[in-house]
Amino acid sequence: MKYILTLLLSVSFLFGCAQKKRPIKGESEFQIELNKEYKDASTSPLKEKDLKKFKGLDYFKVDSSFVVKAKLIRTPDSTYFKMKTTTSRLATERVYGVLKFNLQGKECQLNVYQGKETIKQEGYEDYLFLPFLDNTNGESTYGGGRYIELRIPDGDEIYIDFNKAYNPYCAYNERYSCPIVPRVNYLDIDVKAGVKAFKK
């Protein structure tokens, strides 16, 4: 009888642990990795109260029509400038090039940026920063726009996957200093892809 009781308690304990340790949600590898980062207290930008109830970010359904091939027109003579952020800090960036592509039947253009300090970091030597605004901002997505991370290609073509668009950290916590998306990077389109607005 004692053995059966011990066994039942062990099974109950294991089941309870399995219930608590839920699998990371996500439709794609990008979504799973981002949710994992945000769930981990050591890497999450979330406030403590939001982290306690965090189950996963809200995303649009992955849509292959929001993956586009863009032509990269490099601007090697561009100079570094001070990009405004949500705090008094200024980010030192330059326009690495102009991306031209067709999205949802419209000819589009975005500046892609290179950070002076970022490229000095190991593993980020070829990093490019693509911030953008679109018609969903302030409604289904964060009002300040979203970001996409890119890497310098060998040629003059680069793929932009808007399904990987994410919110700046300051969308979750005002203590972060986030680059403000330049108005020139506004797309007159509903980009229903990537991370949605955070519901606090």
N, C-alpha and C positions, 0 to 999 in steps of 0.2 A: 504493500500500500504506500509506504514511504517512498519507494522507488518511482511509482506511478505519479505521485504528487510532485516529486522533484523533476521528473520528465515534463510534466505539464507546465510547471513553472519555467523551466528552461525554454520550452517551445514558445510560451507566452512572452518571455523576455526577448527572444530572438525576433519574434513577429513584431513586437513593439518597436524594436530598433529598426527593423526593415520599414515599418510604417513611417518612422520619423525621418529616415534618410531617403527622401524622395529623389527620383532621377531628375537631372537638370533638363528643363524644358527647352524646346527649340526645334524648328523645322529644318534648319540647315546647320552646318558646322559653325558658321559665323554666329548664329543666334545662340547656339549651345555654349560656345566659348565666351561670348559677352555675358550671358546669364551667369556662367561660372565665376567670371571676374567680379560681377556685381554682388554675387551671393557670398563671396569670401570677404570677411571683415578686413583683411590685410590689404586688399586691393580695391575694395568698393568705394565709390564716391558718395554712396548713400548715407544719409544721416542715420544715427543709431535707431531712432524710432521707426524709420522706413525699412531699415535692414531687418528688423525683427519680424516684419510681416511680408518680406519680399519673397515672391514665388517665381518671378521672371518678368522681364520687360515685355511690353506690348509691341508687336510687330505687325506690319502689313504682311499679307500672304506673299511668299516668294513668287515673283513674276519675271519670267525670262525676257519680257519686252522692255524691262528696265535695265538690261545689260546691253551696253552700246559700245561700238568700236569708234574711238575718236581719233582725229588727226591732231598730233601734237606739233604746234608751231613754236619752236624754242625761241626765247628772247635772251640770248647770252649777254647782251649789253645792259640788261636791266640792273638798276641799283637797289640796294637794300633801303627799306623805308620802315617807319615805325607804325605797326598795325595796332589800332586801339583794341583794348580788351575790356572786360566787364569790371575791371578794377583800374587803379591808376597805373598799373604796369603796362608797358608797351612791348609788343613782340617785334623782333627784328626779322622781317621777311623780305623776299623779293619775288617778283613774278618770274617763275621759271619758264613759263610758256603759256600759250593759249590753246585750249582744247576746243575743237569744232566737231560737232556730231549732230545726228538727227535723233530726236526723241519724241515719240508720240506724234510723228508726222510733222514736227517743227524743227527748223534749223536752229541749233543752239550753240552757245559759246560761253565758256567759263575760263577764268584765269586760274592757273594752278600755281601754288606758292612753294617756296623753299625757305626753311628757317635757318638763319645763320648759326644759331646755337645747336639746333637739332642735328644738323649734318655732322657735327663734331662728335656726336655720341656713337659709340660702337654699335653697329647693326643698323644705323639710321643714315648712313652716308648717301644712300640713294632715295631717301624718303621725300615724298611730295605731299603737300597738304591741300585738299580740295574742299573748301567751305562753300556752301550754297544756300540760297533762299528759294522758296517756291510758294505756290498758292495755297498749300496746306498749312503753312506756318500760322500758329495762333488758333488753329482749329483742331485738326487731327494730329498735328505735329508741333514740336516746340517752336514758340514764337520767334526765337532768335536764330532759326535756321539750323542746319545740320552739317556734319563733316563726313568726308570719305578719305581714307588713307590710300595712297598710290605709291608705286615705286617707279623710278626712272627706267623707261624701256630702252632697248638697244637701238630700235629704229624710231620712226616718226608716227607709230600707231600705238594706242594704249586703250585697254578695255576699262570702262567705268561701270561698276556694278552698284546701282543705286539701292539694291537690296541690302548693301552693307553700309548704308548711311546711318550714322549714329548721332546722338545728342551730345553737345558739350557737357562736361561735368557740372557746370553751373546750372544746368537744367534740374539737377538733383540737389545741389548744395551751393548756396551763394558764397561760401568761403573760397571757392575756386576762382581762378582768374582765367577766363576763356577769351580767345580772339573773337572779335565781333566780325561777322561775315560782311565783307565789303559789298556795297549796294550793286556794284558792277556784276556781281555773281548771282543776280536774280534770274530765275527761270520762270517765265510766264506759263507755267504748266502745273498741274496737280501731280506731284511726285509721290504717288501712293506706293511707296516701297521703303524698306528699312524700318528703323525704330520710330514708334509713335510717341506722342506726348506722354510724359510721366504723370500718372494720377497719384497725387500724394494723399 
